[in-house]
């Protein structure tokens, strides 16, 4: 899977995201469920949930919609 367009720019909000968290964030931002993300990345839904729990505070978001908006803002910069 190719890296997200903003992955190499390392804005402050995503600089601390791991590659796996970046992948999960991009998929979660497209409204996929944890189960769907898990199937795409060959992970368990629980692992996806854990990654989301750990990554939401990094860009300061609390929902998938806010995550989507944050990623869109970063992509536009």
KANORFEN-V82161 format. One record per helix or strand of 3 or more residues. SS is the DSSP state (H for helix, E for strand). FROM is the first residue (numbers start at 1). LEN is the number of residues. If there is no record, write none. Layout:
<<SS	FROM	LEN> <SS	FROM	LEN>>
This chain:
<<H	19	11> <H	34	8> <H	45	15> <H	64	13>>
